[in-house]
Amino acid sequence: MQREDIIELYQIEQYTSVDQMLGMVARKKGLLKAGGIANMEEAARAILRDFLNGKIQYFTAPPASAMIDDEED
């Protein structure tokens, strides 16, 4: 999943750090502590839940050298 996919999924703005992204996700989901401070831990848990529930998809292409080695055998 690319940065743009995260931005689209959570309807947040461009971010430059993980803390900034977690803060925006927390505010968007209403995960705030007393005084309106973003609850970063709860936002991280929400993102993990979304990953485990399949809302956030993950894949990685196999290394090119592994594919070449398998073909030679």
N, CA, C and O atoms as CSV, one atom per row, in Angstrom:
chain,resi,resn,atom,element,x,y,z
A,1,MET,N,N,0.852,-1.165,0.000
A,1,MET,CA,C,0.000,0.000,0.000
A,1,MET,C,C,0.902,1.234,0.000
A,1,MET,O,O,1.887,1.309,0.734
A,2,GLN,N,N,0.549,2.163,-0.813
A,2,GLN,CA,C,1.320,3.386,-0.953
A,2,GLN,C,C,0.754,4.490,-0.043
A,2,GLN,O,O,-0.356,4.378,0.476
A,3,ARG,N,N,1.522,5.522,0.129
A,3,ARG,CA,C,1.107,6.670,0.946
A,3,ARG,C,C,-0.227,7.235,0.460
A,3,ARG,O,O,-1.083,7.591,1.269
A,4,GLU,N,N,-0.401,7.315,-0.840
A,4,GLU,CA,C,-1.638,7.861,-1.397
A,4,GLU,C,C,-2.846,7.017,-1.001
A,4,GLU,O,O,-3.936,7.549,-0.792
A,5,ASP,N,N,-2.652,5.703,-0.899
A,5,ASP,CA,C,-3.741,4.816,-0.496
A,5,ASP,C,C,-4.154,5.078,0.949
A,5,ASP,O,O,-5.344,5.070,1.266
A,6,ILE,N,N,-3.188,5.308,1.814
A,6,ILE,CA,C,-3.478,5.632,3.221
A,6,ILE,C,C,-4.226,6.959,3.306
A,6,ILE,O,O,-5.198,7.093,4.050
A,7,ILE,N,N,-3.760,7.932,2.537
A,7,ILE,CA,C,-4.401,9.253,2.527
A,7,ILE,C,C,-5.843,9.135,2.067
A,7,ILE,O,O,-6.732,9.765,2.638
A,8,GLU,N,N,-6.078,8.341,1.050
A,8,GLU,CA,C,-7.437,8.162,0.534
A,8,GLU,C,C,-8.304,7.384,1.515
A,8,GLU,O,O,-9.451,7.760,1.757
A,9,LEU,N,N,-7.773,6.306,2.084
A,9,LEU,CA,C,-8.544,5.470,3.008
A,9,LEU,C,C,-9.011,6.260,4.223
A,9,LEU,O,O,-10.174,6.165,4.615
A,10,TYR,N,N,-8.121,7.033,4.815
A,10,TYR,CA,C,-8.448,7.767,6.037
A,10,TYR,C,C,-8.886,9.210,5.774
A,10,TYR,O,O,-9.211,9.942,6.709
A,11,GLN,N,N,-8.892,9.614,4.508
A,11,GLN,CA,C,-9.324,10.971,4.149
A,11,GLN,C,C,-8.540,12.021,4.934
A,11,GLN,O,O,-9.116,12.903,5.570
A,12,ILE,N,N,-7.197,11.902,4.873
A,12,ILE,CA,C,-6.324,12.846,5.552
A,12,ILE,C,C,-5.469,13.571,4.513
A,12,ILE,O,O,-5.482,13.235,3.329
A,13,GLU,N,N,-4.728,14.569,4.985
A,13,GLU,CA,C,-3.856,15.338,4.097
A,13,GLU,C,C,-2.487,14.668,3.997
A,13,GLU,O,O,-2.211,13.692,4.693
A,14,GLN,N,N,-1.640,15.203,3.127
A,14,GLN,CA,C,-0.274,14.703,3.000
A,14,GLN,C,C,0.422,14.815,4.348
A,14,GLN,O,O,0.194,15.768,5.094
A,15,TYR,N,N,1.264,13.848,4.658
A,15,TYR,CA,C,1.995,13.859,5.916
A,15,TYR,C,C,3.469,13.587,5.649
A,15,TYR,O,O,3.834,13.014,4.622
A,16,THR,N,N,4.304,14.005,6.585
A,16,THR,CA,C,5.746,13.836,6.415
A,16,THR,C,C,6.361,12.923,7.464
A,16,THR,O,O,7.532,12.558,7.359
A,17,SER,N,N,5.576,12.548,8.483
A,17,SER,CA,C,6.100,11.654,9.513
A,17,SER,C,C,4.980,10.748,10.009
A,17,SER,O,O,3.797,11.012,9.794
A,18,VAL,N,N,5.382,9.692,10.667
A,18,VAL,CA,C,4.409,8.749,11.225
A,18,VAL,C,C,3.581,9.438,12.305
A,18,VAL,O,O,2.366,9.257,12.367
A,19,ASP,N,N,4.231,10.223,13.149
A,19,ASP,CA,C,3.502,10.925,14.208
A,19,ASP,C,C,2.446,11.858,13.631
A,19,ASP,O,O,1.336,11.949,14.156
A,20,GLN,N,N,2.789,12.541,12.561
A,20,GLN,CA,C,1.836,13.445,11.920
A,20,GLN,C,C,0.645,12.652,11.366
A,20,GLN,O,O,-0.505,13.062,11.521
A,21,MET,N,N,0.929,11.514,10.721
A,21,MET,CA,C,-0.140,10.683,10.169
A,21,MET,C,C,-1.039,10.157,11.284
A,21,MET,O,O,-2.264,10.209,11.169
A,22,LEU,N,N,-0.438,9.649,12.369
A,22,LEU,CA,C,-1.235,9.136,13.480
A,22,LEU,C,C,-2.102,10.230,14.098
A,22,LEU,O,O,-3.249,9.982,14.469
A,23,GLY,N,N,-1.556,11.432,14.208
A,23,GLY,CA,C,-2.331,12.553,14.733
A,23,GLY,C,C,-3.532,12.875,13.867
A,23,GLY,O,O,-4.622,13.127,14.381
A,24,MET,N,N,-3.344,12.868,12.559
A,24,MET,CA,C,-4.455,13.154,11.644
A,24,MET,C,C,-5.506,12.046,11.683
A,24,MET,O,O,-6.705,12.323,11.670
A,25,VAL,N,N,-5.057,10.800,11.732
A,25,VAL,CA,C,-5.997,9.677,11.810
A,25,VAL,C,C,-6.780,9.745,13.122
A,25,VAL,O,O,-7.992,9.529,13.134
A,26,ALA,N,N,-6.098,10.040,14.213
A,26,ALA,CA,C,-6.775,10.149,15.510
A,26,ALA,C,C,-7.850,11.230,15.481
A,26,ALA,O,O,-8.969,11.011,15.944
A,27,ARG,N,N,-7.514,12.382,14.944
A,27,ARG,CA,C,-8.497,13.470,14.877
A,27,ARG,C,C,-9.662,13.096,13.970
A,27,ARG,O,O,-10.816,13.390,14.283
A,28,LYS,N,N,-9.365,12.454,12.854
A,28,LYS,CA,C,-10.404,12.078,11.894
A,28,LYS,C,C,-11.370,11.066,12.507
A,28,LYS,O,O,-12.574,11.121,12.259
A,29,LYS,N,N,-10.836,10.139,13.309
A,29,LYS,CA,C,-11.662,9.101,13.926
A,29,LYS,C,C,-12.210,9.532,15.283
A,29,LYS,O,O,-12.951,8.776,15.913
A,30,GLY,N,N,-11.862,10.728,15.744
A,30,GLY,CA,C,-12.356,11.212,17.031
A,30,GLY,C,C,-11.678,10.562,18.216
A,30,GLY,O,O,-12.265,10.470,19.294
A,31,LEU,N,N,-10.453,10.111,18.031
A,31,LEU,CA,C,-9.699,9.460,19.103
A,31,LEU,C,C,-8.868,10.514,19.832
A,31,LEU,O,O,-7.676,10.682,19.575
A,32,LEU,N,N,-9.521,11.207,20.730
A,32,LEU,CA,C,-8.876,12.321,21.420
A,32,LEU,C,C,-8.851,12.097,22.920
A,32,LEU,O,O,-9.763,11.502,23.496
A,33,LYS,N,N,-7.789,12.585,23.538
A,33,LYS,CA,C,-7.664,12.566,24.994
A,33,LYS,C,C,-8.246,13.863,25.538
A,33,LYS,O,O,-8.715,14.716,24.784
A,34,ALA,N,N,-8.208,13.995,26.842
A,34,ALA,CA,C,-8.678,15.224,27.482
A,34,ALA,C,C,-7.909,16.417,26.923
A,34,ALA,O,O,-6.697,16.342,26.724
A,35,GLY,N,N,-8.595,17.485,26.678
A,35,GLY,CA,C,-7.968,18.682,26.139
A,35,GLY,C,C,-7.853,18.660,24.626
A,35,GLY,O,O,-7.252,19.563,24.043
A,36,GLY,N,N,-8.415,17.647,23.975
A,36,GLY,CA,C,-8.378,17.580,22.515
A,36,GLY,C,C,-7.069,17.085,21.934
A,36,GLY,O,O,-6.800,17.279,20.749
A,37,ILE,N,N,-6.247,16.442,22.764
A,37,ILE,CA,C,-4.958,15.919,22.295
A,37,ILE,C,C,-5.195,14.588,21.588
A,37,ILE,O,O,-5.925,13.734,22.091
A,38,ALA,N,N,-4.580,14.416,20.431
A,38,ALA,CA,C,-4.735,13.191,19.654
A,38,ALA,C,C,-4.184,11.996,20.430
A,38,ALA,O,O,-3.076,12.045,20.964
A,39,ASN,N,N,-4.973,10.923,20.483
A,39,ASN,CA,C,-4.553,9.691,21.148
A,39,ASN,C,C,-3.826,8.827,20.112
A,39,ASN,O,O,-4.447,8.030,19.408
A,40,MET,N,N,-2.519,8.994,20.031
A,40,MET,CA,C,-1.703,8.329,19.022
A,40,MET,C,C,-1.719,6.813,19.176
A,40,MET,O,O,-1.755,6.089,18.182
A,41,GLU,N,N,-1.693,6.333,20.407
A,41,GLU,CA,C,-1.693,4.886,20.639
A,41,GLU,C,C,-2.974,4.257,20.116
A,41,GLU,O,O,-2.939,3.204,19.479
A,42,GLU,N,N,-4.100,4.898,20.381
A,42,GLU,CA,C,-5.382,4.363,19.928
A,42,GLU,C,C,-5.495,4.448,18.404
A,42,GLU,O,O,-6.091,3.571,17.780
A,43,ALA,N,N,-4.935,5.485,17.809
A,43,ALA,CA,C,-4.924,5.603,16.348
A,43,ALA,C,C,-4.091,4.477,15.734
A,43,ALA,O,O,-4.483,3.894,14.724
A,44,ALA,N,N,-2.950,4.174,16.341
A,44,ALA,CA,C,-2.110,3.081,15.849
A,44,ALA,C,C,-2.856,1.757,15.953
A,44,ALA,O,O,-2.784,0.929,15.045
A,45,ARG,N,N,-3.567,1.556,17.050
A,45,ARG,CA,C,-4.355,0.327,17.207
A,45,ARG,C,C,-5.451,0.243,16.145
A,45,ARG,O,O,-5.714,-0.830,15.602
A,46,ALA,N,N,-6.084,1.370,15.855
A,46,ALA,CA,C,-7.146,1.394,14.842
A,46,ALA,C,C,-6.583,1.023,13.476
A,46,ALA,O,O,-7.221,0.291,12.719
A,47,ILE,N,N,-5.399,1.522,13.159
A,47,ILE,CA,C,-4.766,1.192,11.876
A,47,ILE,C,C,-4.419,-0.293,11.829
A,47,ILE,O,O,-4.626,-0.951,10.810
A,48,LEU,N,N,-3.894,-0.816,12.925
A,48,LEU,CA,C,-3.598,-2.248,12.979
A,48,LEU,C,C,-4.861,-3.088,12.815
A,48,LEU,O,O,-4.845,-4.101,12.117
A,49,ARG,N,N,-5.956,-2.673,13.456
A,49,ARG,CA,C,-7.229,-3.389,13.295
A,49,ARG,C,C,-7.680,-3.363,11.838
A,49,ARG,O,O,-8.151,-4.373,11.314
A,50,ASP,N,N,-7.537,-2.218,11.189
A,50,ASP,CA,C,-7.909,-2.117,9.773
A,50,ASP,C,C,-7.064,-3.054,8.920
A,50,ASP,O,O,-7.567,-3.654,7.969
A,51,PHE,N,N,-5.788,-3.182,9.255
A,51,PHE,CA,C,-4.909,-4.100,8.529
A,51,PHE,C,C,-5.349,-5.545,8.746
A,51,PHE,O,O,-5.448,-6.318,7.793
A,52,LEU,N,N,-5.611,-5.903,9.991
A,52,LEU,CA,C,-6.016,-7.272,10.308
A,52,LEU,C,C,-7.375,-7.624,9.710
A,52,LEU,O,O,-7.627,-8.783,9.381
A,53,ASN,N,N,-8.249,-6.629,9.569
A,53,ASN,CA,C,-9.578,-6.857,8.999
A,53,ASN,C,C,-9.599,-6.765,7.477
A,53,ASN,O,O,-10.646,-6.956,6.858
A,54,GLY,N,N,-8.451,-6.472,6.873
A,54,GLY,CA,C,-8.362,-6.459,5.420
A,54,GLY,C,C,-8.654,-5.128,4.744
A,54,GLY,O,O,-8.667,-5.064,3.515
A,55,LYS,N,N,-8.889,-4.065,5.506
A,55,LYS,CA,C,-9.112,-2.753,4.896
A,55,LYS,C,C,-7.827,-2.222,4.267
A,55,LYS,O,O,-7.857,-1.526,3.252
A,56,ILE,N,N,-6.712,-2.558,4.881
A,56,ILE,CA,C,-5.408,-2.159,4.366
A,56,ILE,C,C,-4.766,-3.414,3.797
A,56,ILE,O,O,-4.500,-4.372,4.522
A,57,GLN,N,N,-4.522,-3.398,2.511
A,57,GLN,CA,C,-3.948,-4.568,1.861
A,57,GLN,C,C,-2.440,-4.413,1.766
A,57,GLN,O,O,-1.918,-3.310,1.607
A,58,TYR,N,N,-1.760,-5.531,1.866
A,58,TYR,CA,C,-0.307,-5.522,1.788
A,58,TYR,C,C,0.150,-6.611,0.838
A,58,TYR,O,O,-0.357,-7.732,0.871
A,59,PHE,N,N,1.084,-6.286,0.017
A,59,PHE,CA,C,1.698,-7.285,-0.831
A,59,PHE,C,C,3.108,-6.837,-1.142
A,59,PHE,O,O,3.435,-5.655,-1.045
A,60,THR,N,N,3.925,-7.777,-1.511
A,60,THR,CA,C,5.277,-7.459,-1.926
A,60,THR,C,C,5.649,-8.407,-3.052
A,60,THR,O,O,5.327,-9.594,-3.012
A,61,ALA,N,N,6.311,-7.885,-4.030
A,61,ALA,CA,C,6.749,-8.715,-5.151
A,61,ALA,C,C,7.947,-9.551,-4.711
A,61,ALA,O,O,8.788,-9.075,-3.949
A,62,PRO,N,N,8.031,-10.777,-5.180
A,62,PRO,CA,C,9.192,-11.590,-4.821
A,62,PRO,C,C,10.451,-11.010,-5.441
A,62,PRO,O,O,10.385,-10.354,-6.481
A,63,PRO,N,N,11.588,-11.243,-4.818
A,63,PRO,CA,C,12.838,-10.725,-5.372
A,63,PRO,C,C,13.108,-11.336,-6.753
A,63,PRO,O,O,12.823,-12.511,-6.984
A,64,ALA,N,N,13.645,-10.552,-7.640
A,64,ALA,CA,C,13.911,-11.014,-8.999
A,64,ALA,C,C,14.898,-12.169,-9.004
A,64,ALA,O,O,14.743,-13.096,-9.799
A,65,SER,N,N,15.909,-12.143,-8.142
A,65,SER,CA,C,16.916,-13.203,-8.133
A,65,SER,C,C,16.314,-14.534,-7.692
A,65,SER,O,O,16.751,-15.582,-8.168
A,66,ALA,N,N,15.334,-14.526,-6.807
A,66,ALA,CA,C,14.706,-15.768,-6.362
A,66,ALA,C,C,13.939,-16.410,-7.506
A,66,ALA,O,O,13.925,-17.636,-7.624
A,67,MET,N,N,13.311,-15.619,-8.340
A,67,MET,CA,C,12.571,-16.162,-9.473
A,67,MET,C,C,13.535,-16.778,-10.483
A,67,MET,O,O,13.238,-17.826,-11.055
A,68,ILE,N,N,14.666,-16.153,-10.707
A,68,ILE,CA,C,15.654,-16.659,-11.649
A,68,ILE,C,C,16.247,-17.967,-11.131
A,68,ILE,O,O,16.416,-18.909,-11.906
A,69,ASP,N,N,16.566,-18.048,-9.835
A,69,ASP,CA,C,17.129,-19.255,-9.247
A,69,ASP,C,C,16.177,-20.430,-9.355
A,69,ASP,O,O,16.609,-21.548,-9.633
A,70,ASP,N,N,14.876,-20.197,-9.138
A,70,ASP,CA,C,13.898,-21.263,-9.222
A,70,ASP,C,C,13.754,-21.804,-10.646
A,70,ASP,O,O,13.521,-22.999,-10.831
A,71,GLU,N,N,13.886,-20.956,-11.630
A,71,GLU,CA,C,13.756,-21.381,-13.021
A,71,GLU,C,C,14.929,-22.234,-13.459
A,71,GLU,O,O,14.766,-23.082,-14.337
A,72,GLU,N,N,16.104,-22.042,-12.882
A,72,GLU,CA,C,17.299,-22.773,-13.281
A,72,GLU,C,C,17.302,-24.192,-12.748
A,72,GLU,O,O,17.958,-25.054,-13.332
A,73,ASP,N,N,16.587,-24.474,-11.647
A,73,ASP,CA,C,16.599,-25.815,-11.038
A,73,ASP,C,C,15.865,-26.826,-11.842
A,73,ASP,O,O,15.793,-27.991,-11.452
